[in-house]
Amino acid sequence: MSVVTHSEKVVQIITSSSLELKLIDTLEDIGIYGYTIFNVRGNGDSGLQDSHIEGDTNILIMIVLSSESYEAVMAALSKYKKKGHHLMAFSVNTEVLS
């Protein structure tokens, strides 16, 4: 039995929860309607993020997308960074079974 998969990208975006709705609008403008959002905490360049203060919560948005959509998403995220928004995005190549 052969398993058929196809190549995609997984993009993970860590940012402030205050940016969530804007990022969702941006993703939908690009044509991406599937995503998973997690509340996250941790320590990094911007210090400890533990969500003890209301409005000081970090989220992780995870999306699986094609190479074509990947370029558009990364370009949009770059615009947010240039405006001074705190976010980090990273991606990995993945094989998807669907």
Biopython code that builds the backbone (N, CA, C, O; Angstrom):
import numpy as np
from Bio.PDB.StructureBuilder import StructureBuilder

atoms = [
    (1, "MET", "N", (0.847, -1.184, 0.000)),
    (1, "MET", "CA", (0.000, 0.000, 0.000)),
    (1, "MET", "C", (0.888, 1.241, 0.000)),
    (1, "MET", "O", (1.829, 1.340, 0.787)),
    (2, "SER", "N", (0.589, 2.165, -0.868)),
    (2, "SER", "CA", (1.358, 3.400, -1.009)),
    (2, "SER", "C", (0.606, 4.565, -0.361)),
    (2, "SER", "O", (-0.608, 4.700, -0.512)),
    (3, "VAL", "N", (1.338, 5.384, 0.349)),
    (3, "VAL", "CA", (0.748, 6.558, 0.988)),
    (3, "VAL", "C", (1.049, 7.770, 0.113)),
    (3, "VAL", "O", (2.198, 7.995, -0.266)),
    (4, "VAL", "N", (0.027, 8.542, -0.204)),
    (4, "VAL", "CA", (0.189, 9.719, -1.056)),
    (4, "VAL", "C", (0.148, 10.968, -0.186)),
    (4, "VAL", "O", (-0.811, 11.202, 0.549)),
    (5, "THR", "N", (1.194, 11.754, -0.284)),
    (5, "THR", "CA", (1.267, 13.035, 0.428)),
    (5, "THR", "C", (1.622, 14.115, -0.580)),
    (5, "THR", "O", (1.974, 13.824, -1.723)),
    (6, "HIS", "N", (1.525, 15.360, -0.147)),
    (6, "HIS", "CA", (1.972, 16.472, -0.988)),
    (6, "HIS", "C", (2.740, 17.471, -0.133)),
    (6, "HIS", "O", (2.498, 17.601, 1.067)),
    (7, "SER", "N", (3.661, 18.167, -0.768)),
    (7, "SER", "CA", (4.537, 19.106, -0.068)),
    (7, "SER", "C", (3.835, 20.423, 0.204)),
    (7, "SER", "O", (3.179, 20.983, -0.675)),
    (8, "GLU", "N", (3.975, 20.905, 1.410)),
    (8, "GLU", "CA", (3.419, 22.190, 1.838)),
    (8, "GLU", "C", (4.417, 22.868, 2.759)),
    (8, "GLU", "O", (5.504, 22.343, 3.002)),
    (9, "LYS", "N", (4.056, 24.016, 3.264)),
    (9, "LYS", "CA", (4.825, 24.743, 4.271)),
    (9, "LYS", "C", (3.972, 24.866, 5.526)),
    (9, "LYS", "O", (2.755, 25.033, 5.442)),
    (10, "VAL", "N", (4.612, 24.783, 6.687)),
    (10, "VAL", "CA", (3.958, 25.110, 7.948)),
    (10, "VAL", "C", (4.580, 26.420, 8.411)),
    (10, "VAL", "O", (5.796, 26.508, 8.585)),
    (11, "VAL", "N", (3.755, 27.427, 8.609)),
    (11, "VAL", "CA", (4.219, 28.713, 9.126)),
    (11, "VAL", "C", (3.654, 28.880, 10.519)),
    (11, "VAL", "O", (2.458, 28.698, 10.744)),
    (12, "GLN", "N", (4.531, 29.233, 11.457)),
    (12, "GLN", "CA", (4.112, 29.489, 12.829)),
    (12, "GLN", "C", (4.465, 30.932, 13.158)),
    (12, "GLN", "O", (5.600, 31.372, 12.969)),
    (13, "ILE", "N", (3.478, 31.650, 13.650)),
    (13, "ILE", "CA", (3.630, 33.074, 13.961)),
    (13, "ILE", "C", (3.391, 33.256, 15.450)),
    (13, "ILE", "O", (2.328, 32.899, 15.957)),
    (14, "ILE", "N", (4.362, 33.805, 16.146)),
    (14, "ILE", "CA", (4.207, 34.123, 17.567)),
    (14, "ILE", "C", (4.093, 35.634, 17.670)),
    (14, "ILE", "O", (4.962, 36.367, 17.198)),
    (15, "THR", "N", (3.015, 36.093, 18.291)),
    (15, "THR", "CA", (2.767, 37.528, 18.393)),
    (15, "THR", "C", (1.840, 37.806, 19.573)),
    (15, "THR", "O", (1.388, 36.887, 20.255)),
    (16, "SER", "N", (1.570, 39.065, 19.795)),
    (16, "SER", "CA", (0.650, 39.494, 20.845)),
    (16, "SER", "C", (-0.792, 39.191, 20.435)),
    (16, "SER", "O", (-1.152, 39.307, 19.264)),
    (17, "SER", "N", (-1.599, 38.808, 21.403)),
    (17, "SER", "CA", (-3.008, 38.524, 21.115)),
    (17, "SER", "C", (-3.743, 39.755, 20.577)),
    (17, "SER", "O", (-4.775, 39.622, 19.920)),
    (18, "SER", "N", (-3.221, 40.940, 20.849)),
    (18, "SER", "CA", (-3.868, 42.161, 20.353)),
    (18, "SER", "C", (-3.794, 42.267, 18.826)),
    (18, "SER", "O", (-4.542, 43.038, 18.225)),
    (19, "LEU", "N", (-2.911, 41.508, 18.205)),
    (19, "LEU", "CA", (-2.761, 41.530, 16.752)),
    (19, "LEU", "C", (-3.569, 40.433, 16.061)),
    (19, "LEU", "O", (-3.612, 40.372, 14.832)),
    (20, "GLU", "N", (-4.205, 39.571, 16.844)),
    (20, "GLU", "CA", (-4.885, 38.392, 16.303)),
    (20, "GLU", "C", (-5.895, 38.710, 15.209)),
    (20, "GLU", "O", (-5.818, 38.143, 14.120)),
    (21, "LEU", "N", (-6.825, 39.591, 15.474)),
    (21, "LEU", "CA", (-7.879, 39.870, 14.490)),
    (21, "LEU", "C", (-7.324, 40.488, 13.219)),
    (21, "LEU", "O", (-7.785, 40.164, 12.125)),
    (22, "LYS", "N", (-6.346, 41.368, 13.342)),
    (22, "LYS", "CA", (-5.730, 41.963, 12.146)),
    (22, "LYS", "C", (-5.032, 40.899, 11.312)),
    (22, "LYS", "O", (-5.135, 40.905, 10.086)),
    (23, "LEU", "N", (-4.315, 39.976, 11.973)),
    (23, "LEU", "CA", (-3.625, 38.917, 11.235)),
    (23, "LEU", "C", (-4.612, 37.979, 10.553)),
    (23, "LEU", "O", (-4.378, 37.543, 9.426)),
    (24, "ILE", "N", (-5.700, 37.671, 11.221)),
    (24, "ILE", "CA", (-6.714, 36.818, 10.605)),
    (24, "ILE", "C", (-7.286, 37.495, 9.364)),
    (24, "ILE", "O", (-7.456, 36.849, 8.330)),
    (25, "ASP", "N", (-7.581, 38.786, 9.456)),
    (25, "ASP", "CA", (-8.065, 39.534, 8.282)),
    (25, "ASP", "C", (-7.047, 39.485, 7.151)),
    (25, "ASP", "O", (-7.411, 39.305, 5.989)),
    (26, "THR", "N", (-5.771, 39.645, 7.492)),
    (26, "THR", "CA", (-4.715, 39.607, 6.483)),
    (26, "THR", "C", (-4.647, 38.238, 5.823)),
    (26, "THR", "O", (-4.551, 38.140, 4.600)),
    (27, "LEU", "N", (-4.697, 37.174, 6.636)),
    (27, "LEU", "CA", (-4.667, 35.826, 6.072)),
    (27, "LEU", "C", (-5.861, 35.598, 5.148)),
    (27, "LEU", "O", (-5.707, 35.033, 4.065)),
    (28, "GLU", "N", (-7.042, 36.032, 5.566)),
    (28, "GLU", "CA", (-8.227, 35.849, 4.734)),
    (28, "GLU", "C", (-8.148, 36.662, 3.453)),
    (28, "GLU", "O", (-8.625, 36.216, 2.410)),
    (29, "ASP", "N", (-7.547, 37.858, 3.514)),
    (29, "ASP", "CA", (-7.338, 38.658, 2.303)),
    (29, "ASP", "C", (-6.451, 37.923, 1.309)),
    (29, "ASP", "O", (-6.612, 38.073, 0.097)),
    (30, "ILE", "N", (-5.515, 37.128, 1.820)),
    (30, "ILE", "CA", (-4.611, 36.350, 0.965)),
    (30, "ILE", "C", (-5.310, 35.089, 0.447)),
    (30, "ILE", "O", (-4.864, 34.483, -0.527)),
    (31, "GLY", "N", (-6.401, 34.701, 1.103)),
    (31, "GLY", "CA", (-7.135, 33.509, 0.694)),
    (31, "GLY", "C", (-6.916, 32.316, 1.602)),
    (31, "GLY", "O", (-7.220, 31.182, 1.231)),
    (32, "ILE", "N", (-6.389, 32.568, 2.791)),
    (32, "ILE", "CA", (-6.141, 31.500, 3.764)),
    (32, "ILE", "C", (-7.219, 31.567, 4.839)),
    (32, "ILE", "O", (-7.333, 32.564, 5.552)),
    (33, "TYR", "N", (-8.013, 30.493, 4.951)),
    (33, "TYR", "CA", (-9.106, 30.466, 5.907)),
    (33, "TYR", "C", (-8.919, 29.389, 6.975)),
    (33, "TYR", "O", (-9.702, 29.312, 7.922)),
    (34, "GLY", "N", (-7.893, 28.563, 6.830)),
    (34, "GLY", "CA", (-7.631, 27.525, 7.809)),
    (34, "GLY", "C", (-6.397, 27.852, 8.628)),
    (34, "GLY", "O", (-5.330, 28.126, 8.078)),
    (35, "TYR", "N", (-6.544, 27.823, 9.932)),
    (35, "TYR", "CA", (-5.431, 28.113, 10.835)),
    (35, "TYR", "C", (-5.774, 27.562, 12.214)),
    (35, "TYR", "O", (-6.933, 27.275, 12.511)),
    (36, "THR", "N", (-4.769, 27.420, 13.033)),
    (36, "THR", "CA", (-4.950, 27.022, 14.422)),
    (36, "THR", "C", (-4.269, 28.061, 15.286)),
    (36, "THR", "O", (-3.152, 28.484, 14.988)),
    (37, "ILE", "N", (-4.937, 28.482, 16.365)),
    (37, "ILE", "CA", (-4.382, 29.495, 17.262)),
    (37, "ILE", "C", (-4.292, 28.918, 18.664)),
    (37, "ILE", "O", (-5.249, 28.343, 19.182)),
    (38, "PHE", "N", (-3.110, 29.085, 19.270)),
    (38, "PHE", "CA", (-2.861, 28.642, 20.637)),
    (38, "PHE", "C", (-2.498, 29.843, 21.494)),
    (38, "PHE", "O", (-1.845, 30.765, 21.005)),
    (39, "ASN", "N", (-2.901, 29.859, 22.749)),
    (39, "ASN", "CA", (-2.351, 30.796, 23.725)),
    (39, "ASN", "C", (-1.027, 30.212, 24.185)),
    (39, "ASN", "O", (-0.956, 29.030, 24.523)),
    (40, "VAL", "N", (0.025, 31.025, 24.201)),
    (40, "VAL", "CA", (1.358, 30.511, 24.542)),
    (40, "VAL", "C", (2.036, 31.428, 25.543)),
    (40, "VAL", "O", (1.671, 32.595, 25.692)),
    (41, "ARG", "N", (3.019, 30.884, 26.218)),
    (41, "ARG", "CA", (3.840, 31.669, 27.137)),
    (41, "ARG", "C", (5.264, 31.179, 27.024)),
    (41, "ARG", "O", (5.511, 30.053, 26.591)),
    (42, "GLY", "N", (6.202, 32.025, 27.414)),
    (42, "GLY", "CA", (7.600, 31.633, 27.338)),
    (42, "GLY", "C", (8.516, 32.816, 27.577)),
    (42, "GLY", "O", (8.079, 33.893, 27.984)),
    (43, "ASN", "N", (9.776, 32.597, 27.319)),
    (43, "ASN", "CA", (10.795, 33.619, 27.539)),
    (43, "ASN", "C", (11.630, 33.728, 26.282)),
    (43, "ASN", "O", (11.951, 32.721, 25.651)),
    (44, "GLY", "N", (11.982, 34.950, 25.915)),
    (44, "GLY", "CA", (12.776, 35.170, 24.711)),
    (44, "GLY", "C", (13.342, 36.569, 24.682)),
    (44, "GLY", "O", (13.542, 37.194, 25.723)),
    (45, "ASP", "N", (13.602, 37.065, 23.470)),
    (45, "ASP", "CA", (14.202, 38.381, 23.290)),
    (45, "ASP", "C", (13.402, 39.504, 23.940)),
    (45, "ASP", "O", (13.973, 40.491, 24.403)),
    (46, "SER", "N", (12.090, 39.352, 23.972)),
    (46, "SER", "CA", (11.250, 40.412, 24.543)),
    (46, "SER", "C", (10.950, 40.176, 26.021)),
    (46, "SER", "O", (10.133, 40.884, 26.609)),
    (47, "GLY", "N", (11.601, 39.192, 26.616)),
    (47, "GLY", "CA", (11.408, 38.921, 28.037)),
    (47, "GLY", "C", (10.346, 37.874, 28.279)),
    (47, "GLY", "O", (9.799, 37.284, 27.348)),
    (48, "LEU", "N", (10.068, 37.659, 29.543)),
    (48, "LEU", "CA", (9.093, 36.651, 29.947)),
    (48, "LEU", "C", (7.691, 37.076, 29.548)),
    (48, "LEU", "O", (7.267, 38.193, 29.843)),
    (49, "GLN", "N", (6.978, 36.193, 28.883)),
    (49, "GLN", "CA", (5.591, 36.406, 28.505)),
    (49, "GLN", "C", (4.775, 35.319, 29.188)),
    (49, "GLN", "O", (4.750, 34.172, 28.741)),
    (50, "ASP", "N", (4.107, 35.692, 30.276)),
    (50, "ASP", "CA", (3.392, 34.665, 31.037)),
    (50, "ASP", "C", (1.900, 34.913, 31.152)),
    (50, "ASP", "O", (1.213, 34.169, 31.852)),
    (51, "SER", "N", (1.385, 35.918, 30.498)),
    (51, "SER", "CA", (-0.039, 36.254, 30.425)),
    (51, "SER", "C", (-0.682, 36.539, 31.778)),
    (51, "SER", "O", (-1.892, 36.375, 31.930)),
    (52, "HIS", "N", (0.103, 36.959, 32.756)),
    (52, "HIS", "CA", (-0.487, 37.334, 34.042)),
    (52, "HIS", "C", (-1.158, 38.700, 33.998)),
    (52, "HIS", "O", (-2.035, 38.992, 34.810)),
    (53, "ILE", "N", (-0.753, 39.521, 33.062)),
    (53, "ILE", "CA", (-1.358, 40.846, 32.909)),
    (53, "ILE", "C", (-2.338, 40.788, 31.744)),
    (53, "ILE", "O", (-1.975, 40.358, 30.650)),
    (54, "GLU", "N", (-3.567, 41.215, 31.968)),
    (54, "GLU", "CA", (-4.585, 41.215, 30.912)),
    (54, "GLU", "C", (-4.082, 42.010, 29.716)),
    (54, "GLU", "O", (-3.578, 43.121, 29.876)),
    (55, "GLY", "N", (-4.213, 41.461, 28.543)),
    (55, "GLY", "CA", (-3.755, 42.118, 27.331)),
    (55, "GLY", "C", (-2.295, 41.842, 27.027)),
    (55, "GLY", "O", (-1.779, 42.308, 26.011)),
    (56, "ASP", "N", (-1.622, 41.096, 27.886)),
    (56, "ASP", "CA", (-0.204, 40.787, 27.697)),
    (56, "ASP", "C", (-0.030, 39.309, 27.373)),
    (56, "ASP", "O", (0.872, 38.650, 27.889)),
    (57, "THR", "N", (-0.905, 38.798, 26.512)),
    (57, "THR", "CA", (-0.890, 37.390, 26.161)),
    (57, "THR", "C", (-0.247, 37.202, 24.793)),
    (57, "THR", "O", (-0.467, 38.003, 23.884)),
    (58, "ASN", "N", (0.535, 36.161, 24.648)),
    (58, "ASN", "CA", (1.072, 35.807, 23.345)),
    (58, "ASN", "C", (0.239, 34.679, 22.752)),
    (58, "ASN", "O", (-0.325, 33.854, 23.471)),
    (59, "ILE", "N", (0.176, 34.663, 21.436)),
    (59, "ILE", "CA", (-0.497, 33.592, 20.714)),
    (59, "ILE", "C", (0.453, 33.013, 19.684)),
    (59, "ILE", "O", (1.417, 33.658, 19.270)),
    (60, "LEU", "N", (0.168, 31.799, 19.283)),
    (60, "LEU", "CA", (0.868, 31.170, 18.182)),
    (60, "LEU", "C", (-0.178, 30.804, 17.147)),
    (60, "LEU", "O", (-1.118, 30.063, 17.435)),
    (61, "ILE", "N", (-0.012, 31.324, 15.945)),
    (61, "ILE", "CA", (-0.902, 31.000, 14.828)),
    (61, "ILE", "C", (-0.150, 30.025, 13.930)),
    (61, "ILE", "O", (0.962, 30.310, 13.486)),
    (62, "MET", "N", (-0.756, 28.887, 13.669)),
    (62, "MET", "CA", (-0.118, 27.879, 12.826)),
    (62, "MET", "C", (-0.971, 27.671, 11.578)),
    (62, "MET", "O", (-2.175, 27.427, 11.661)),
    (63, "ILE", "N", (-0.319, 27.775, 10.419)),
    (63, "ILE", "CA", (-1.024, 27.574, 9.156)),
    (63, "ILE", "C", (-0.203, 26.645, 8.259)),
    (63, "ILE", "O", (1.027, 26.645, 8.294)),
    (64, "VAL", "N", (-0.905, 25.870, 7.470)),
    (64, "VAL", "CA", (-0.284, 25.009, 6.466)),
    (64, "VAL", "C", (-0.702, 25.574, 5.118)),
    (64, "VAL", "O", (-1.888, 25.781, 4.863)),
    (65, "LEU", "N", (0.286, 25.825, 4.249)),
    (65, "LEU", "CA", (-0.047, 26.482, 2.997)),
    (65, "LEU", "C", (0.890, 26.092, 1.866)),
    (65, "LEU", "O", (1.934, 25.476, 2.080)),
    (66, "SER", "N", (0.494, 26.463, 0.670)),
    (66, "SER", "CA", (1.281, 26.185, -0.529)),
    (66, "SER", "C", (2.445, 27.158, -0.638)),
    (66, "SER", "O", (2.489, 28.171, 0.059)),
    (67, "SER", "N", (3.382, 26.842, -1.515)),
    (67, "SER", "CA", (4.530, 27.728, -1.728)),
    (67, "SER", "C", (4.088, 29.099, -2.232)),
    (67, "SER", "O", (4.683, 30.115, -1.872)),
    (68, "GLU", "N", (3.057, 29.130, -3.054)),
    (68, "GLU", "CA", (2.567, 30.405, -3.582)),
    (68, "GLU", "C", (2.003, 31.279, -2.466)),
    (68, "GLU", "O", (2.305, 32.470, -2.395)),
    (69, "SER", "N", (1.195, 30.698, -1.606)),
    (69, "SER", "CA", (0.621, 31.448, -0.491)),
    (69, "SER", "C", (1.690, 31.840, 0.521)),
    (69, "SER", "O", (1.586, 32.882, 1.169)),
    (70, "TYR", "N", (2.716, 31.006, 0.653)),
    (70, "TYR", "CA", (3.812, 31.269, 1.594)),
    (70, "TYR", "C", (4.450, 32.626, 1.319)),
    (70, "TYR", "O", (4.662, 33.411, 2.243)),
    (71, "GLU", "N", (4.752, 32.903, 0.068)),
    (71, "GLU", "CA", (5.392, 34.169, -0.286)),
    (71, "GLU", "C", (4.514, 35.356, 0.110)),
    (71, "GLU", "O", (5.012, 36.354, 0.631)),
    (72, "ALA", "N", (3.213, 35.245, -0.138)),
    (72, "ALA", "CA", (2.290, 36.333, 0.187)),
    (72, "ALA", "C", (2.183, 36.538, 1.696)),
    (72, "ALA", "O", (2.137, 37.674, 2.168)),
    (73, "VAL", "N", (2.143, 35.445, 2.451)),
    (73, "VAL", "CA", (2.048, 35.543, 3.913)),
    (73, "VAL", "C", (3.305, 36.190, 4.486)),
    (73, "VAL", "O", (3.214, 37.092, 5.319)),
    (74, "MET", "N", (4.465, 35.740, 4.049)),
    (74, "MET", "CA", (5.714, 36.290, 4.588)),
    (74, "MET", "C", (5.866, 37.774, 4.221)),
    (74, "MET", "O", (6.372, 38.556, 5.025)),
    (75, "ALA", "N", (5.441, 38.159, 3.035)),
    (75, "ALA", "CA", (5.484, 39.566, 2.644)),
    (75, "ALA", "C", (4.569, 40.399, 3.545)),
    (75, "ALA", "O", (4.945, 41.491, 3.972)),
    (76, "ALA", "N", (3.374, 39.888, 3.833)),
    (76, "ALA", "CA", (2.434, 40.602, 4.709)),
    (76, "ALA", "C", (2.988, 40.714, 6.124)),
    (76, "ALA", "O", (2.883, 41.768, 6.751)),
    (77, "LEU", "N", (3.577, 39.633, 6.631)),
    (77, "LEU", "CA", (4.149, 39.675, 7.976)),
    (77, "LEU", "C", (5.311, 40.659, 8.053)),
    (77, "LEU", "O", (5.501, 41.326, 9.070)),
    (78, "SER", "N", (6.071, 40.745, 6.997)),
    (78, "SER", "CA", (7.183, 41.695, 6.940)),
    (78, "SER", "C", (6.678, 43.136, 7.084)),
    (78, "SER", "O", (7.339, 43.966, 7.708)),
    (79, "LYS", "N", (5.515, 43.429, 6.511)),
    (79, "LYS", "CA", (4.924, 44.767, 6.639)),
    (79, "LYS", "C", (4.551, 45.056, 8.091)),
    (79, "LYS", "O", (4.736, 46.176, 8.567)),
    (80, "TYR", "N", (4.027, 44.053, 8.798)),
    (80, "TYR", "CA", (3.719, 44.233, 10.219)),
    (80, "TYR", "C", (4.993, 44.529, 11.009)),
    (80, "TYR", "O", (4.999, 45.396, 11.883)),
    (81, "LYS", "N", (6.069, 43.807, 10.701)),
    (81, "LYS", "CA", (7.350, 44.026, 11.395)),
    (81, "LYS", "C", (7.850, 45.443, 11.143)),
    (81, "LYS", "O", (8.319, 46.110, 12.065)),
    (82, "LYS", "N", (7.753, 45.905, 9.901)),
    (82, "LYS", "CA", (8.223, 47.253, 9.560)),
    (82, "LYS", "C", (7.431, 48.331, 10.280)),
    (82, "LYS", "O", (7.951, 49.418, 10.529)),
    (83, "LYS", "N", (6.171, 48.042, 10.621)),
    (83, "LYS", "CA", (5.345, 48.987, 11.369)),
    (83, "LYS", "C", (5.637, 48.945, 12.862)),
    (83, "LYS", "O", (5.061, 49.717, 13.629)),
    (84, "GLY", "N", (6.543, 48.034, 13.288)),
    (84, "GLY", "CA", (6.934, 47.977, 14.686)),
    (84, "GLY", "C", (6.193, 46.957, 15.527)),
    (84, "GLY", "O", (6.372, 46.914, 16.745)),
    (85, "HIS", "N", (5.364, 46.134, 14.899)),
    (85, "HIS", "CA", (4.652, 45.099, 15.648)),
    (85, "HIS", "C", (5.615, 43.996, 16.066)),
    (85, "HIS", "O", (6.510, 43.611, 15.315)),
    (86, "HIS", "N", (5.412, 43.501, 17.277)),
    (86, "HIS", "CA", (6.238, 42.412, 17.793)),
    (86, "HIS", "C", (5.673, 41.087, 17.279)),
    (86, "HIS", "O", (4.579, 40.678, 17.667)),
    (87, "LEU", "N", (6.422, 40.431, 16.414)),
    (87, "LEU", "CA", (6.041, 39.099, 15.979)),
    (87, "LEU", "C", (7.269, 38.365, 15.469)),
    (87, "LEU", "O", (8.246, 38.976, 15.036)),
    (88, "MET", "N", (7.199, 37.064, 15.527)),
    (88, "MET", "CA", (8.236, 36.224, 14.962)),
    (88, "MET", "C", (7.537, 35.140, 14.162)),
    (88, "MET", "O", (6.556, 34.550, 14.616)),
    (89, "ALA", "N", (8.049, 34.886, 12.974)),
    (89, "ALA", "CA", (7.466, 33.846, 12.118)),
    (89, "ALA", "C", (8.576, 32.906, 11.676)),
    (89, "ALA", "O", (9.682, 33.329, 11.340)),
    (90, "PHE", "N", (8.250, 31.626, 11.686)),
    (90, "PHE", "CA", (9.200, 30.653, 11.164)),
    (90, "PHE", "C", (8.424, 29.580, 10.417)),
    (90, "PHE", "O", (7.231, 29.375, 10.643)),
    (91, "SER", "N", (9.127, 28.905, 9.528)),
    (91, "SER", "CA", (8.444, 27.913, 8.699)),
    (91, "SER", "C", (9.303, 26.667, 8.532)),
    (91, "SER", "O", (10.524, 26.692, 8.692)),
    (92, "VAL", "N", (8.624, 25.593, 8.210)),
    (92, "VAL", "CA", (9.285, 24.335, 7.878)),
    (92, "VAL", "C", (8.556, 23.698, 6.697)),
    (92, "VAL", "O", (7.354, 23.888, 6.511)),
    (93, "ASN", "N", (9.303, 22.949, 5.915)),
    (93, "ASN", "CA", (8.694, 22.162, 4.858)),
    (93, "ASN", "C", (8.046, 20.944, 5.491)),
    (93, "ASN", "O", (8.575, 20.381, 6.450)),
    (94, "THR", "N", (6.907, 20.538, 4.962)),
    (94, "THR", "CA", (6.205, 19.401, 5.521)),
    (94, "THR", "C", (5.533, 18.593, 4.419)),
    (94, "THR", "O", (5.304, 19.093, 3.318)),
    (95, "GLU", "N", (5.226, 17.364, 4.724)),
    (95, "GLU", "CA", (4.448, 16.515, 3.840)),
    (95, "GLU", "C", (3.067, 16.336, 4.471)),
    (95, "GLU", "O", (2.955, 16.023, 5.656)),
    (96, "VAL", "N", (2.030, 16.533, 3.679)),
    (96, "VAL", "CA", (0.661, 16.506, 4.181)),
    (96, "VAL", "C", (-0.098, 15.326, 3.603)),
    (96, "VAL", "O", (-0.088, 15.091, 2.395)),
    (97, "LEU", "N", (-0.746, 14.601, 4.471)),
    (97, "LEU", "CA", (-1.639, 13.517, 4.085)),
    (97, "LEU", "C", (-3.057, 14.064, 4.177)),
    (97, "LEU", "O", (-3.508, 14.460, 5.251)),
    (98, "SER", "N", (-3.750, 14.084, 3.056)),
    (98, "SER", "CA", (-5.122, 14.604, 3.108)),
    (98, "SER", "C", (-6.047, 13.769, 2.254)),
    (98, "SER", "O", (-7.241, 14.056, 2.175)),
]
sb = StructureBuilder()
sb.init_structure("model")
sb.init_model(0)
sb.init_chain("A")
sb.init_seg("    ")
for serial, (resi, resn, name, xyz) in enumerate(atoms, 1):
    if name == "N":
        sb.init_residue(resn, " ", resi, " ")
    sb.init_atom(name, np.array(xyz, "f"), 0.0, 1.0, " ", f" {name:<3s}", serial, name[0])
structure = sb.get_structure()
